[in-house]
Amino acid sequence: MVSITKLYCGEEQPADNLRYGHGQDAPKSAAERKPIVVWNVTRTCNLRCVHCYSDSYAQKYAGELTTDEAKCVLDDLANFGVPAVLFSGGEPLTRPDLLELMAYATGKGLRVTLSTNGTLIDKETAKQLKKIGLAYVGISLDGIGETNDIFRGRKGAFVAAVQGIQHCQAVDQKVGLRLTLTRRNCMDLHDIFDFIQVSGIQRACFYHLVYVGRGNRADELPHTEVRRAMDIILERALCFHERGLRKEILTVDNHADNAYIYLKLSERNPERAEQVHQWMQWNGGGANSSGIGIANIDTQGNVHPDQFWQTATLGNVRQHKFSEIWPDNSIPLLVQLRNRLPLLKGRCGACRFKDICGGSFRVRAWQVCGDPWASDPACYLTDAEIGLVDAAATASANL
């Protein structure tokens, strides 16, 4: 995750210790962080979203971890010292024992968050979520009104999700918005920010599209439109900050955002840009994300470098504990991910921002090129911005 609020606006955020090495309890380096675990506890979902990475439907799926198996996993994650567990799906609230599992997790001292479409959060469920002690509930909205309903594959999904947000707010449960940037909803961005303000939402995450499951590259924004979307996100986040409206705004799944923020800050405040660059270097971008700072357990107990890279399985918690799989340096992909910069090819390999982007999101390179070390096709920076034009000109002059 890239904190727009911290980096671009200069407003401190609770997770700065993990993201940027601030605070007494910060890890010594981003590479030494224990992973935040995204756990797909079920594949079942009551909606049919066009970008769903798990390709979920309203049906039961065989082989999902039982309640007892899930509790054993939570015991292990707590003992291993992971900083947080994100319960995801499918739609996690379709799983009958979800509240029991989340209560068990918080009872073990784990920081628990929930990723949901929000449509199943009625007043009573919201009360139970608050009682359990969730750190955060992230509710997906991919546009306003009909835009969201078309995206979600069900009429009335927007209204139901908004009601879910309101039910959480009514019991003082921290709640936020999650949106994936695509051609289908980029026109709603200003309306989304207006909604964030009017609704009193505390946190918003804007995800870049990943082409897995039903996520289709045809829905991806052209690079010029990604830049326009980023400009809107930066502008509106700064407006919140300048008006004293404390909102945490983040972008996710494309660490080229670090370089874009740095370039924008360099124009506006060069001295501060260099300070921010140091924080970005500590973070490392993609170089310290998948396989290091983020991990995934799927519905069958398989462990993956992140929730989108389901084709790369590192082990299974039914055979080995997560705490045994994750540090295992005999797993080639894990070793490579943890020292990925020398392996990067193409534009990513030659980029002057490798130290703050870290090659961004490797699963996109894998999906498009069949090579996890190829260039991330979602990089929206120009050749000149990443230093390729000057390098080419120098090489030509030396001939």
N, C-alpha and C positions, 0 to 999 in steps of 0.2 A: 504494500500500500504506500502511496505517496501522499503525504499530508500537505495539501494546499494551504490549509490554515496556518500550519507551522512555518513552512518554507517560504511561501509567497507573502503571507500576511504578517508573520512574526508573532503569532499568538500561540502561547504554550498550550500543549494538549496532554492528557493523562498518559498516553502511550509513548511519549517522547523518549522515555528511558530505553524502551525496546527498539524503537525505530532509529533513534539518532544518538544513543549513548549518553543521554542526559540523566542526571539524578544519581543518588548514592547507591541505588539498587540496580543500576544499569550494568549489563554484561560488559566484560572487558573489550570485546569486539563483536561485531554482528555475526561473524563466522562461528562464534562460540555459543550462539543462542540455541536454546532448546526450541523445538518447532511448535508453532500453533497448529493444532490438529483439527482439520476439517473432517468431520465424520458424517458420511452419508448413511444415516441409520435406516433409511428405507428408500426404495425406488418408487413406491406408489405415490401418485399425485392426483389431486382433484382437478387440476387444470392441464392445459396442453400448450405450453409456451413455445414460441417459434424458435427460441435460441437454447432450449434446454440441453445442457451438456450430458445429462444422464438419460436422455431420450425416454422420459417417464410418461406413464399413462395411468388412468384410473383403474388399476388392476393389482392383484396381489402377485408378488414375485417370490419364487422359491429360494431357499438357502440363506435368508437374512439371519444375522446373528440373533440368538435367543436373548431373553432378558438376563439370564444367568451369565451367558457368554459376554454380553455387553458390560455387565457389572465387573467381570474379571478384567476386561480391557480398561475400564475406568480406574480400577485399583492400580493397574500397572502404570497408566498415564500419570496418576497422582504421585506414585512412588518415583517415577522417572523425572518429575518436576517440570512438565510442560506448562507454559505460561497461560494457555487457554485451550478450551475445547469448543469448537463451533459445531453445533448440531444442525445438519443440513439434510437434504433429500435428493430427489423427490420432494414431497411435502412432508416434513418430519411430523407434523401434527396429525397425520393419518395413522401414525404408529400408535397403537393403543397404550403402550407402556412408556411413551416418551416423557411424560411428566414425572413418572417414577424414576426414570433413568437420569433426568436432569437434576432431580432432588438428591439422588444418590451421589451425583458428581459434585454438587455444591457441598454436600456433607463431607466429602473427601478433601475439601479445600480447593477444588478446581474452580478457575474462573470460567463461567459458562455463558456462551452466547447462542442465540438461535437465529437461523436464517429461514424465513418463511414467506409464503405469498400473502399471509395475513388474513385470508378469507375465512379461516376457521377459528379466529380469535374472537370469541364472544366475551361478554362481561365476566362470566365465571372463569373462563380460561385465563383471561388477563389477570384476575385476582390470584390464580394459582401460580402464574409465571412470576408475579411479584413476590409471592410468599416463598417460592423456591429460592429466590435471590439471584436471578439472572443479571449479569452485568449489562446486557444489551439485547434488544430484539431488533433485528434488521428485516424490514418488510419491503418486498420487491414491488416497485411501481415503475412501469416502463412507458410512461406517458400519462397524459391527462385524459380522463373519460374514455371515449371510444378508442383512442389510440392504444391505451393500455388493454382494453377488452379484446381488441383484435390481436394484440401481441400475446395475450394470455389464452386466447382461444375460448373465451366464455363471456357472454354478455353479463354485465353486472359485476365483473371481477374488480373493477376500479372502486365502485361504491363499497363493496365488501371489504376490500383492503383498507380503505380510508376508515371504515368503521373499526377495523382491527387496530389501526393506529390510535384512534380515539379511545378505544377501550383500554389500551395500555396507558395512555396519558392520564386517563381518569383515576388510575391507581398509582400514578407516579412511577410507572415502569419506564426506564430509559428506552427510547425507541427511535429508529432511524429509517431512512429510505435507501433503497438500492436500485440502481438503474443501469442497464447495459446500453451503451451507445451504439445505435444502428441507423440505417437509412430510414427505418420506420418511425423513429421517435425523436430525431435530432431537432425537428422543428418545434418540439414542445419544451426545449431546455429552459427558456426564459419563464414559461408558465410553471415548470417544475420548481424553479427557484422562488417564484411568487408563492407557490403552494407551501414550500418549506417555511417561508416566513410567516404566512398567514396561519398555518397549522401548528406553529410552535415546535417543529421537528428539530431535534438537537444535533443530528448527524446525518450526512448523506455521502454515499459511496457511488462513484460513477465508474463503471466497469468498461474496459475495452473488450470488444468481442473476441472470443476464442472459438475457432472453427472445429468443434467436436460435438458429438451427439447430433442434435438438430440445429446446432449453430452453423449457419451457412455463410460462406465467404461472400456470397452474393448480397447479403445484408450488411456487409461491412461498409462503413463510411469511406469515401475517397479521402486521401490524405489531406487535401485542401479543406475538406469538411471537418476532419478530425481537429485540424488547427483552429478552425472557427469555433468548434465546440469547446476546445480548451480555452480559447480566449473568453468565451462566455463564462465558463466555470471560474477562471481566474478573476474576471471582472466582478462577478456577483459575489464570490467569496470575499474579495477585498471590500466590497460595499458593505457586506454584513459586518466585517471587522471594524471598519471605520465608523459605523453607526452603533457600535457597542453591542451588536446582536451576536452572542456567543454561539456559533454553529461550527461544528467540525466537518470540514469538507475534504474528501479524499478521492483520489483516483486509484484504480486497481488494474493490474495485469498488463501494464505497458510502462516500463521504466524509462522509455524515451521522454516521458513526462518530466523526469528530473532535468534532463538537458534543456527541454523547452522552457521550463521555469527559470533555469539559470540564465539562458539567453535573454529572456524577458526582464529579469532582474538586472542584468548587466546594462541594459538600456536605461533603466529607471533609477537604480541605486548600485553602482559598481562595487562600492565598498561592502555593502551588505551581501551582494551576490557572492563575493569571495568567502564570507563567513558561511553562507548557506552551502556553498560548494564543499566546504570541509565537512559539514553534517552529512551531505550526500555521499561523500567518500567513505565516511564511517559506515554508513548504511550499506553501500555497495550495490544498491539496486537489485537487479535480477541475479547477480552473482551470489547473493546471500538469501535468496528466496526459496524456490523449489528445491527440495532435497536438503535444505538447511533450516531456514526459518519457517517453512511451511511444510506440512505433511498431510496425507490423506489416508483415511481408512474407508473402504467402500462397504456396501451392504453385505458383501460376502466375507468380509474380514481381510481382503487384500490391501496391502499397504502400497501407496503410490507416492511419487515425489510431490504431487499436488493433485487437486481434485479434477483437473482437466486431463491429466496424463494417465488415463485408465489403461492404456496399452503398455505402460511400463510398470510391471509388478515387482516389488522388492522382496516380498514375503507375505505370509498370511498369519494373522494373530491367532488362528486356531492351531497352528503348528508351533509358532514361536511368539514370544511376547514382543510387543512393539519396542520395548526397551532393549531387546536383543537385536531386532532387525535394524533399527535406525543407526546405531553406531558401527554396524558391521562393515569394516573396510575391505571385505572380500567381495562386496557387491560392486561390480565395475561401474555401473551408471552412477551410483552414489559418490564414488570416488571422483568421477569425472565432473559431476555437478558441483562438487565442493572445490574444484580447481578448474573452473570452466574457461577463464579468460584466455589462456594459451590455446584453447581448442576452437575458439570462435573463428569463423570464416567470413569471406565476402565483406559487405559493408560493416557488419558488426565487428569483424576482426580488425578492420582498419580504422575504426571510429575513434576520434579523439575523446569521446565521452565514455569510453569503456569503464573508467573507474567509477562513474556515477550511474551508469545505465546497466552495466554488467551483462550486456547481451540480451537484456529484456526477457522475453518469455519463450523458453526453448521449445515448448510443445507446439507452438505455431510453426516454428521452423520444421519440426518433425512432420507435422500434418501436411505442409505444403511441399516440402523438399525431400522428405524421407531421411533427413539428416538433422539430428538435434543441434548441430553446431553451425548450420547454415545461418544466413541472415534472417532476422525476424521480419517477415513481410509486413508487419503492422507498423514498422518504424516510419514516421511521417516527417522526419527531418530531411532537409535537402543535403545533397552531396557537399555543397559549400559549407553548410552549417557543421557537418561532422568532420570536415577537414579533408575530404577526398579531392576537391578541386585544386586546392593549393598543392597537395602532394603530387597530383598528376602534372600540374604545371612545372613543379620543381624537377620532376623526373624528365619531362620533355626538354627543359632548358639544359639539362646535363648531358643530353645525347650529343 
